[in-house]
Amino acid sequence: MTIAGVLALGLSSGLQANEPYAVTPDGATEAVFAMPTAEASIDIANTCRQRGLAVEAHTRTSVTCARKSWHDVADELGLETADKADSEIRLRFFLRQEGRVSIARASGTRTVIVFDIDPVTGAGFHDAMMDLMLAAGGAYPVGTRFPNHASMGFAGRIATVDDVSGFQVVELTPGSMAERAGLMKDDLVTRIAGKPIEDFGDVRDALAGVAGGKDYEILVKRGSEERRVRMQTEFRAAISE
């Protein structure tokens, strides 16, 4: 069995959908850290390094990370580009102290030679930066909503079992749709609404696609058996504290 990544609440970190996963109260790409800005900036810088980014600048209140090869980054962020110019992407995190917590806000630019020419925006970029900040120890701001993607109600990971790929159940959320539908730990969801699941992007796209309906079907592999399960469309609750 091979495994790649773990993700909460049955929602992928793939970056192909047109609408963001987490919608913060003011729409900003920002996360809350329960620590001073100096400590949060260290954690963000370290997470950038872990993800193959070079840390170009780092202060108590800001971090700048860079990655060469714009096209590689564009592919990862689900961004369209027909430009073949040699360029790189810079990610900037600005931190401010608010009481006992720090707020980190992310932005990005594409750079050709020495000029920042294009702000990097869109749902893919927003979700990628939110994912990075949460991996660094941040949290969604209070009031963040998740209206654009259905949630199956379990923590999962991409896995391949007996040469079959899918989204494997790691932990069920009590009372969730997944629990009520009878899913169990280690079940492998191989299709969502008919879409084969091979990576996080497939999960995200499928759950975005079913968000406007009342229910959808998933194909679940448990051991040597497969069964079809009908799921009611539900959403992750807004962040309240």
C-alpha positions in Angstrom: 0.0 0.0 0.0 1.3 3.5 -0.9 0.1 6.6 0.9 0.5 10.3 0.0 -0.7 13.0 2.4 -3.5 13.3 5.0 -6.4 15.7 4.8 -9.2 16.6 7.2 -12.9 16.2 6.7 -12.9 14.5 3.3 -11.8 17.5 1.3 -8.7 17.6 -0.8 -6.0 20.2 -1.0 -5.9 19.7 -4.8 -6.1 23.1 -6.6 -8.2 22.7 -9.7 -11.6 24.0 -8.7 -12.7 27.5 -9.5 -14.0 28.4 -6.0 -11.8 28.4 -2.9 -12.4 25.8 -0.1 -12.1 28.2 2.9 -13.8 31.5 2.5 -12.5 33.9 5.3 -14.8 36.6 6.6 -13.3 39.3 4.4 -12.1 37.0 1.6 -8.4 37.5 2.5 -5.8 34.7 2.3 -4.9 34.8 6.0 -4.6 32.5 9.0 -4.4 32.9 12.8 -1.4 31.8 14.9 -1.7 31.4 18.6 1.8 32.8 19.2 3.8 36.1 18.7 4.6 37.2 15.2 8.3 36.3 15.6 7.5 32.7 16.3 4.9 32.4 13.6 7.2 33.8 11.0 9.8 31.1 11.9 7.2 28.4 11.5 6.1 29.8 8.1 9.7 30.1 6.9 10.4 26.5 8.0 7.3 25.2 6.2 8.4 27.0 3.0 11.7 25.2 3.2 10.0 21.9 3.8 8.0 22.4 0.6 11.1 23.2 -1.5 10.9 26.9 -1.4 13.9 29.2 -0.9 13.5 31.7 2.0 14.8 35.0 0.5 13.9 37.2 3.5 12.7 36.7 7.0 11.9 39.2 9.7 9.7 39.1 12.8 6.8 40.4 10.7 7.4 39.1 7.2 8.6 36.1 5.2 9.4 36.0 1.5 9.8 32.6 -0.2 10.7 32.0 -3.8 10.5 29.1 -6.3 12.0 29.1 -9.7 10.2 27.7 -12.7 6.9 29.5 -13.0 5.4 26.7 -15.0 6.0 24.1 -12.3 4.4 26.3 -9.8 1.5 27.2 -12.1 0.8 23.5 -12.6 0.8 22.9 -8.8 -1.5 25.8 -8.2 -3.9 24.9 -11.0 -3.2 28.2 -12.8 -3.4 28.5 -16.6 -0.4 30.0 -18.4 0.6 30.1 -22.1 3.6 32.3 -21.4 6.9 30.5 -21.9 9.0 33.3 -20.3 11.6 32.3 -17.8 10.3 33.4 -14.4 9.8 32.6 -10.8 7.1 33.0 -8.2 7.5 34.9 -4.9 5.2 34.2 -1.9 5.0 36.9 0.7 3.6 36.5 4.2 3.0 39.7 6.3 2.3 39.2 10.0 0.6 41.5 12.5 0.0 41.1 16.2 -3.6 41.3 17.4 -3.8 40.8 21.2 -2.4 37.3 22.0 -2.5 36.0 18.4 -0.8 36.8 15.2 -2.5 37.2 11.8 -0.5 36.1 8.7 -1.7 37.3 5.3 -0.3 35.8 2.1 0.2 37.3 -1.4 2.2 36.3 -4.4 3.8 37.7 -7.6 5.3 36.2 -10.7 8.7 37.7 -11.5 10.5 38.0 -14.8 14.2 39.0 -14.5 13.8 41.5 -11.6 10.4 42.9 -12.2 7.2 41.7 -10.4 4.8 41.7 -13.3 1.8 39.7 -12.2 0.0 39.3 -8.9 -0.9 35.6 -8.4 -4.5 35.2 -7.4 -7.4 32.8 -7.7 -8.9 29.9 -5.8 -5.9 27.7 -6.4 -3.4 30.2 -5.0 -5.6 31.0 -2.1 -6.1 27.4 -1.1 -2.4 26.6 -1.5 -1.4 29.4 0.7 -4.0 28.6 3.3 -2.8 25.0 3.3 0.8 26.2 3.8 -0.1 28.5 6.7 -2.2 25.8 8.4 0.7 23.4 8.0 2.9 26.0 9.7 0.6 25.9 12.7 -2.0 28.5 11.7 -5.8 28.2 12.0 -8.7 29.5 10.0 -10.0 32.9 11.2 -13.3 32.8 13.1 -16.1 33.2 10.6 -14.4 31.2 7.9 -17.0 29.3 5.8 -16.8 26.3 3.5 -19.7 26.8 1.0 -18.2 25.6 -2.2 -17.3 22.0 -1.5 -19.3 19.1 0.0 -17.7 17.4 3.0 -17.9 13.7 3.4 -17.1 13.9 7.1 -13.9 12.1 7.6 -10.1 12.7 7.7 -8.6 10.9 4.7 -5.5 10.3 2.6 -4.7 9.3 -0.9 -3.8 5.6 -1.0 -3.4 2.7 -3.4 -4.6 -0.7 -2.1 -4.2 -3.8 -4.3 -3.5 -1.6 -7.3 -6.7 0.4 -6.7 -6.3 4.1 -6.0 -8.7 6.2 -3.9 -9.3 8.4 -0.8 -8.9 6.2 2.3 -10.8 6.9 5.5 -8.4 7.7 8.4 -10.8 9.0 11.0 -14.6 9.5 11.0 -16.1 12.7 12.3 -18.7 11.8 14.9 -22.2 12.3 13.6 -21.0 13.0 10.1 -22.6 11.9 6.8 -19.8 9.3 6.5 -20.5 7.8 9.9 -24.2 7.7 9.3 -23.7 6.1 5.9 -21.7 3.3 7.5 -18.2 4.1 6.3 -15.4 2.6 8.4 -11.7 3.3 9.0 -9.6 2.1 6.1 -12.5 2.1 3.6 -11.3 3.2 0.2 -13.5 5.7 -1.7 -12.6 5.0 -5.3 -15.2 7.1 -7.1 -17.2 10.2 -6.1 -20.2 11.0 -8.3 -18.7 8.7 -10.9 -15.3 10.4 -10.9 -12.3 8.1 -10.4 -10.1 9.2 -7.5 -6.4 9.1 -8.0 -5.2 12.3 -6.3 -6.3 15.1 -4.0 -7.3 17.2 -7.0 -9.8 14.6 -8.1 -11.4 14.6 -4.6 -11.6 18.4 -4.6 -13.1 18.6 -8.0 -15.7 15.9 -7.4 -16.8 17.5 -4.1 -17.0 20.9 -5.7 -19.1 19.3 -8.5 -21.7 17.9 -6.1 -22.0 20.9 -3.8 -25.0 22.2 -5.7 -27.1 19.0 -5.4 -29.0 17.2 -2.7 -27.0 13.9 -2.8 -24.4 11.9 -4.7 -23.0 8.4 -4.9 -19.6 7.1 -3.9 -18.0 3.8 -4.6 -16.4 2.2 -1.6 -13.9 -0.6 -1.5 -13.7 -2.6 1.7 -11.3 -5.5 1.5 -12.3 -7.5 -1.6 -15.8 -6.1 -1.8 -17.1 -2.9 -3.4 -20.4 -1.2 -2.6 -22.2 1.9 -3.7 -23.2 4.4 -1.0 -25.6 7.3 -1.3 -24.4 10.5 0.5 -26.5 13.5 1.4 -24.7 16.8 0.5 -23.4 18.4 3.6 -20.9 21.1 4.3 -18.2 21.7 6.9 -19.5 24.0 9.7 -18.2 27.5 9.8 -15.4 28.3 12.2 -16.9 29.7 15.4 -14.0 29.8 17.8 
